[in-house]
Each structure stands twice: as C-alpha cells, then as structure tokens.
C-alpha cells in the first residue's frame, strides 16, 4: 500500500482480534481489540526475526513514526540492534535519579561536607523543590520548570528567597552534571528573579550602645547563647556562621587567638582572629553558658550541635523594636565593626585581612605576610572604642577557662 497518512491511521477501527497494517519494509501500525494503535517494526538481526514497538498513536504521529523507523534502520545498518538500544534506554530511564533522590545525594556528598550554608540549601530544597518536583526524574526537569517554580516563590512575596532557592537549584544541577547524573542543567540561561539591594547599614555609636544594653535586658526574649554570639560578632567582625560554629579547641586563649580552620571559612582559607580584652571577657561569660559543650554556643534544642546562623538572624528580626536598631541584621554588625575600625585610622588592607576577604590582585599571590600584629592592634583599638561606647570597663584578663565536656 501507499505510505501511511494521519487520515488513514485515524480511520482504522478495532476488530475482534488484533491486526496489523503494513506500509512496507517491516513498518506497520498495530490495532488491538480495545482500539489501541502502536507503531511497529519487524526486522531481522543476526539471522533472527525481531519485533520492535516504536510508540503509540496519536502520541507519536505519522511523521515522527517515520523518523523513528529511519533511526532504527540506521542502527541496523551499523550492525546495532535497535530493540536492544530501546531496552537499554528504558532501563536508563527507569534507573535515572528522581529529584528527591538527587537532593539527598547532593546534600550528603557535596553540600554538607563542603558548604557552610548547607543547612540553608537543605531548607530551600525541601520547602520548594521536593514538594513540586520530588517524584520526577531529575533529567526531565526543564528550564520552563525552573522559571515557573521561581515565579511561584516570587508571587508569594519572597523575591530574595527565590534568588536563594535558585542558587541552591543551580548548584545542585551543576554538581549533578559533573557526576553524570543528568546530561545538562535546566538552569542554563535562567536569571535570578529577585532584585538584590546592596546593604550599607552601619550602626551609629548611639545605636551600638542601645543594642548592647538591650542584649543585657533579662526580659529580652532571646536565648543567652544568641545574645553572646551577637556581642562577639560585633566585637570580632567575623561572620555569624563562623561565630556560632566556633569550638573551644579553635581558641588559643593564652595568646588571645581564635584559629578559624579553612573548612569553616567562606573563602576556604584558614584565618587567625586576634581576641581583644573585651572579646576575652565575653568568652568568660560564654564559657559559663556553654555547659561543658565543645561548642561555644551549643543549641538548647539539638543535642551535640551549635545554634544555627538562621536562629541568630531570626532572633534579631523578631526583636527589632526591643533591640532599638530598626532593620539591622547580624551582617550589619560585621559591617559596623569594619567601618568603626577605618574611622579609627585602620587601613582598609588590614580591615580586609580581619574580615578574611579574598584578594584578587596578583600581588596577593606573593604577599605571605600574616598581618597578625596589625590585626591585633586594629582589633584592640576597636575593642577599646567599643568599651567606650557601651560604657563598660571589663577586667582585662587574658585568662579564660572554658567549661569543657566531662570537666
């Protein structure tokens, strides 16, 4: 007969028994008693008769069926069994990871061992990604899927959260590509949906005094570890994640040095922080509240874990009015300390060293000076200025005896 047409195939009706109409060359359309129509190819491979179902009609139209037949015949010309190829493809599809499986693998093998923000990645992926895509194959997620998910987050009034969710999705799929779990990332050419506003909030001296005194208010509904973590961040200018994740074993209290290991620093480099007298005085109070934990700031809810950076941010956000500093965030405390140091005449180079910022200049590759002395002097200046602001004169003892586990 002549070549198949849509009109002809659509006209085929179910009969009491299954039957097949052939176009030629082993290509045909099979119709079951229930009216289900399937494209088929009968062929020989290595001396044996074989039969391959190409797809269903009308999901696979006439034109697509001819393309599938041509592809199968090309494989036969290369001495490859198209039926075996299809079976292998089905197995690959069946074994392909779902998005839920990919999330777990990404968190276990990449995020948790390498990212300080792994907890935030996990929260975003479990909140918005798994409920929407969890059962789907990761390889089937499209760019349109990503855009629609991000639009949903933006629509509920969370554009910045959408940006963070997008960053987690993009990193996860980039990692999946590197592990050959998916052929390509659906995040390619997708832009972050929310407009980021660069913050430049710096607390004034008056605000610093109000904030510090508010943290001493016994009626303030913030847990003691979080109060002390906020004070220590303002005093040392370090990141909140490094503050709350600090361990007693990282502190050389005799020399007044806090050694932040590379795996805990944002830029992946070890960092030494000089502890001014005010910081050491704070650590005495921290030790009294640590209850023998290895962590400076143990979580009251998660046994054997420190408080989370998110808990610190929530505490500030939920107590803005009582703290008297408006919409300030923990990161603004770090910026405030840096700004105060430059106002005291500390060079931006030294402040950058205290903040442990990465340097991109070629000179940085050759400059191996530790700047420990300069950092110690700068933080001592800032500590003295902070004491003036808050109106306290702590005992200038450099001896801190933390309460150790099992002590």
C-alpha angles and dihedrals in degrees: 000000000000121000119294119267129192090244092054096045092046090052094058111110132202118262133193090267133036113264139179132217115204130212094188140271091057094300115130150145119243122206122197126208087258091057097253111150123205133180112234139184124204113199145150124245124182091344096310130108114241137182127209129190108214101186146301129283130262091017086061108042127207094267093049091047090056089050090052091050091050091051092050092049091049089055090050090052087055090051092251122134108235090200091058090048091054092048090051091048091051090051091049090051092046091050095043113118120256119229090254090054091046091052092053093046093047093050094046100042103032119008102046097042095044113021126072087200094055091117091057091048090052093049093051095044093049094044102048111006107046096046090052104035105012098117096039123096110260091226090059096058109112136201088254089056091054093048093048092050092050091047089055092054092047091048092060088058100263109113095152091048087052089056091052092046090050091050090053093047092047093050092046094052092043088055090046090054090051089053093047091242092126129020096228142358118258088209094073111123092005115128128213106266101216127071110237118218116209109231121223099172112149122175117234121230090259091051091049090055093047091047095049093047091047089056088057092055106112090209093058107114095228121111116248095244091056093047090053093044090055091049092048091049091054090047098047102029091225128142117275092237091055091046098052092039094053119125129203090239089065093060125089095195095176092062095030096242132138112203111205108198120229094249090061099045122090095232094044094245126119113252133202118208120194113224114222120209091263091053091049090050089052090051090058088058091044089054092054090055098042094083093213094304123148086230123078089219110030118191114249089211106038112058113230095005133102125241113275128248087238091059090055092051092047092050092055094043094048093049102041095127095048093046091052097218103104116221096349117145133204089260089057088062089059091048090048092054091048092049092048091053093052088048087056090057099263111147120247089239092061092042088052089052090051091049089047093230117175115248120218099187119109089235090065090065090062100036105091097162109132096216087210093139093047092047092049092051092047095049090046089055091049092046091052091048091048090052089054091050096049093040097234133124108198121197106274094229117147091194114100120172108193120203105251127207108269093013 
